[in-house]
Amino acid sequence: MLDNENISSMYARFNDIINALKGLGKVYTNHELVSRILRCLPKSWEAKVTAIEEAKDLSTLPLEDLLGSLMTHELRMSDQARNEPKKKTIALKASKDEESDEDEMALLTKTITR
């Protein structure tokens, strides 16, 4: 799966490849197709892939059910990303002006000793 590619466009590319291979005489079983799709998903999908592998029998899982499950998960992930509040970051600029630091320290020392 390519970066910033959704499940439906990934499946369209996958289907084109599988159809071209069928034309050349190479036929894959449903189990092989399901396994190949699960393997091509990025790391961010690893939890979902593991859940599918443990909860379902991949040898009998229809390809359409897998795609439906993946599309549903994709929608949930995009909803969470939209609803998540944006974090603001603050960067402070450091200065290496030693004279200024010494002046501030002297002023602080004078203020404390009075």
Disulfide bonds with the S-S distance in Angstrom:
none
